Amino acid sequence: MGKLSVAAVTPSYNQGQFIGRTIDSVLSQGVADLEYVVMDGGSTDETVAVLESYGDRLTFRSERDKGQPDAVNKGIAATTGEVIAWLNSDDVYMPGALQAVLEVFEEHPDVDVVYGDGDHIDVHDAFIEAYPVQPFDLTRLKERCIICQPAAFVRRRAVERFGVLDLRWQYTLDYEFWLRLAKGGAVFRYLPRKLAGSRFYPQTKTSGARLKVHAEINDMLRHTFGTTPDRWLCNYAHVLVEEQWGLTGSRLFTPAVALASLGASWRWNRSISPGLWRTVASWLTRGLIRPGGGPA
């Protein structure tokens, strides 16, 4: 089989402090036939000046868009590479990541998605923690997002078959995409190698809106599968009790999470599963909730 071509797509908006490091991590990969496009949503900081400084080493467009998924979709439409690499404007690739991924795709023509390990990094690129990536299992993926988005790569044929990112999801756009592909029968392959750094800091879109993120996860899962797994309902309840009810450290924390979990189940599933009843009973009788640490 011949060498595969790569299209790297970066959605961008006011990430001037990071985007140079993002671009450098892509352009330094050293793979042949690399298309690189940055879709900027009309940044008002130094982003456009940074993009212009790279000359013809990349293509960019700066204009208002409908958010991150819209920018990614525009980038996919503007490129032709057989393997699509989606890297947000504050994330980075590890050296050699693209070549390693291409080798897996070339050795396994049946594979639609290759994903590897990733680290959460801070504003200075320093390691915070490893992202909890796991070998692929759809049941596990429904309970936890085991795929680190910047460390995941997809063949264009899978996008053509299953569609691009769904604009309705602003926080769970990647999670919904992986679930949709997996549900449809796409073949995933885990590459046990560090491929990317996912930046994590207080201003990131998801870190400052935990309750909204968890509510959207529950909405998305119900939309995709008709029901929301108990684990995500409990996670939502935990955040609700922490952030809105303010009971962290209180002796009421455990019963509050139990009550909120049952309420979440009724809200999203219109029922309460026997498993959730057993989990809640276990918390109340054995004290398995760790205040500040999430359901056990």
C-alpha positions in Angstrom: 0.0 0.0 0.0 1.3 3.5 -0.8 2.1 6.2 1.6 -1.0 8.0 3.1 -1.4 11.7 3.0 -2.2 13.8 6.1 -4.5 16.8 6.6 -3.9 18.6 9.9 -6.8 20.9 11.0 -6.6 23.5 13.8 -9.7 25.4 14.9 -8.6 28.6 16.5 -10.0 31.6 18.5 -7.9 34.0 20.6 -5.2 31.5 21.4 -2.3 33.8 20.4 -0.3 32.8 23.4 -0.3 29.1 22.5 -0.9 28.8 18.7 2.7 29.2 17.7 3.7 26.2 19.8 0.7 24.3 18.3 1.8 25.1 14.8 5.5 24.3 15.4 4.5 20.9 16.8 2.7 20.1 13.5 5.2 21.5 11.1 8.1 19.8 12.8 6.6 16.3 12.3 8.5 15.8 9.1 5.9 13.8 7.2 5.6 14.1 3.4 2.4 15.5 1.8 1.2 17.3 4.9 -1.7 19.7 4.4 -2.1 22.1 7.3 -5.0 24.5 7.6 -6.0 26.7 10.5 -9.6 27.9 10.7 -9.7 30.9 12.9 -13.0 32.3 14.2 -12.0 36.0 13.8 -9.6 36.3 16.7 -9.0 39.8 18.1 -5.7 39.0 19.8 -2.3 38.4 18.1 -3.4 35.1 16.5 -3.7 36.4 13.0 -0.2 38.0 13.2 1.2 34.7 14.3 -0.5 32.9 11.5 0.8 35.3 8.9 4.3 34.9 10.2 4.3 31.3 8.9 3.9 32.4 5.3 3.1 29.6 2.9 3.9 26.8 5.4 0.2 26.7 6.3 -3.1 27.9 5.0 -5.4 29.9 7.3 -8.8 31.6 7.1 -10.0 34.1 9.8 -13.7 34.8 9.9 -16.6 34.4 12.3 -17.9 30.9 12.6 -20.5 28.9 14.6 -17.9 27.6 17.1 -15.3 25.0 17.4 -17.1 22.1 15.6 -17.9 24.4 12.7 -14.3 25.4 12.4 -13.1 21.8 12.4 -15.7 20.9 9.8 -14.6 23.8 7.6 -11.0 22.6 7.9 -11.9 19.1 6.9 -13.9 20.4 3.9 -10.9 22.5 2.8 -8.4 19.6 2.8 -8.0 16.3 0.9 -5.5 14.3 3.0 -6.5 10.7 3.6 -5.8 10.9 7.3 -7.3 13.8 9.3 -5.4 15.1 12.3 -7.4 17.5 14.5 -5.3 19.6 16.8 -6.8 22.5 18.8 -4.9 25.8 18.9 -3.6 25.3 22.5 -2.6 21.6 22.2 0.6 20.1 20.8 1.8 16.9 19.1 4.7 14.9 20.5 7.8 14.5 18.1 7.2 11.6 15.7 3.5 11.3 16.4 2.2 11.6 12.9 4.7 9.2 11.4 3.8 6.6 14.1 0.1 7.0 13.4 0.6 6.7 9.6 2.5 3.5 10.1 -0.4 2.0 12.0 -2.9 3.1 9.3 -0.7 1.7 6.5 -0.2 -1.6 8.3 -3.9 -2.0 9.0 -6.1 -0.9 6.1 -9.3 -1.9 8.0 -8.6 0.6 10.8 -10.6 3.9 10.7 -9.4 5.6 13.9 -6.0 5.4 15.5 -5.6 6.9 19.0 -2.7 6.9 21.5 -1.7 8.3 24.9 -1.8 11.9 25.8 -0.8 14.1 28.7 -2.5 17.1 30.3 0.0 19.9 30.2 0.0 23.4 31.8 0.5 26.8 30.1 4.2 26.2 30.2 4.0 22.8 28.5 4.8 21.1 31.8 3.3 17.7 32.6 0.3 17.7 34.9 -1.1 14.1 34.6 -1.6 11.4 32.0 -5.0 11.4 30.3 -6.8 8.1 31.3 -6.6 6.4 27.8 -7.6 2.8 27.6 -7.6 0.1 24.8 -10.8 0.4 22.8 -14.1 -1.0 24.2 -17.4 0.5 23.2 -19.0 -0.4 26.6 -16.2 1.3 28.4 -16.3 4.3 26.0 -20.0 4.9 26.9 -19.0 5.1 30.6 -15.9 7.2 30.2 -14.2 9.1 27.4 -11.2 6.9 27.1 -9.9 8.7 24.0 -7.7 11.8 24.3 -8.9 14.0 21.4 -5.6 15.5 20.2 -4.1 12.0 20.3 -6.8 10.6 17.9 -6.7 10.5 14.1 -9.3 9.4 11.6 -9.4 8.3 8.0 -11.3 10.6 5.7 -13.5 7.7 4.5 -14.9 7.4 8.1 -15.9 11.1 8.0 -17.5 10.6 4.6 -19.4 7.6 5.9 -20.5 8.8 9.4 -20.5 12.6 9.0 -18.6 15.5 10.4 -18.8 17.0 13.9 -22.4 17.7 15.1 -22.7 21.5 15.7 -25.2 21.0 18.5 -22.5 19.8 20.9 -20.1 22.5 22.1 -18.5 20.6 25.0 -18.8 17.0 23.9 -18.1 17.4 20.2 -15.2 14.9 20.2 -16.8 12.4 22.6 -20.0 12.3 20.5 -18.0 11.8 17.3 -16.1 8.8 18.7 -19.3 7.3 20.0 -21.1 7.8 16.7 -18.3 6.2 14.7 -18.0 3.3 17.1 -21.8 2.7 17.2 -21.8 2.7 13.4 -19.1 0.0 13.2 -15.9 2.0 12.6 -12.7 0.1 13.6 -10.6 1.7 16.4 -7.0 0.8 17.2 -5.1 1.9 20.3 -1.4 2.8 19.8 0.4 2.6 23.2 2.6 5.6 22.6 2.5 9.2 23.8 1.2 11.3 20.9 -0.1 14.6 22.2 -0.3 17.1 24.9 -3.8 18.4 25.8 -3.5 21.8 27.6 -5.4 22.2 30.8 -5.7 25.5 32.6 -8.5 27.5 34.3 -9.5 29.3 31.1 -10.1 26.2 29.0 -13.7 25.9 27.7 -14.5 22.8 29.8 -12.6 23.4 33.0 -14.7 26.5 33.9 -18.1 24.9 33.2 -18.2 21.5 34.8 -21.9 21.3 35.4 -22.8 22.4 31.9 -20.3 19.9 30.5 -21.8 17.0 32.5 -25.4 18.1 31.6 -24.4 18.1 27.9 -22.7 14.7 28.2 -26.0 13.3 29.6 -28.0 15.0 26.9 -25.6 13.6 24.2 -25.6 10.1 25.5 -29.4 10.0 25.7 -29.6 11.4 22.2 -27.1 8.8 20.9 -28.2 5.7 22.7 -31.6 6.5 24.1 -30.4 6.4 27.7 -27.7 7.9 29.9 -25.4 5.4 31.8 -25.7 5.5 35.5 -22.0 6.4 35.9 -22.5 9.7 34.1 -25.7 10.4 36.1 -23.7 10.0 39.3 -20.9 12.2 38.0 -23.4 14.9 37.2 -24.9 14.6 40.7 -21.4 14.8 42.3 -20.6 18.1 40.5 -24.1 19.5 41.3 -23.7 18.8 45.0 -20.2 20.3 45.0 -20.8 23.4 42.9 -24.4 24.4 43.4 -25.4 22.8 46.7 -22.1 23.6 48.4 -22.0 20.5 50.6 -18.4 19.4 50.1 -17.0 18.3 53.5 -20.5 18.2 55.0 -21.9 15.0 56.6 -24.8 15.5 54.2 -22.6 15.1 51.2 -23.2 11.4 50.6 -27.0 11.5 51.0 -27.1 14.6 48.8 -25.2 12.9 46.0 -27.5 9.9 46.4 -30.6 12.0 46.1 -29.2 14.0 43.2 -28.2 10.8 41.3 -31.8 9.5 41.6 -33.1 12.9 40.4 -30.7 12.9 37.5 -31.8 9.4 36.5 -35.4 10.5 36.4 -34.5 13.7 34.5 -32.6 11.9 31.7 -33.9 8.4 31.7 -37.4 8.8 33.2 -36.6 5.7 35.3 -34.1 4.4 37.9 -32.2 1.3 37.1 -31.9 -1.6 39.6 -28.1 -1.0 39.4 -28.4 2.6 40.5 -30.7 1.7 43.4 -28.0 -0.8 44.5 -25.3 1.8 44.1 -27.1 4.4 46.1 -28.0 1.9 48.8 -24.3 1.0 49.0 -23.3 4.6 49.5 -25.8 5.2 52.2 -24.9 2.1 54.1 -21.2 1.9 53.6 -20.2 5.6 53.0 -18.5 5.1 49.6 -18.7 8.7 48.5 -15.4 10.6 48.9 -16.2 14.3 49.4 -14.3 16.2 46.7 -13.2 13.0 45.0 -16.3 11.7 43.2 -18.3 8.5 43.6 -16.3 5.4 44.2 
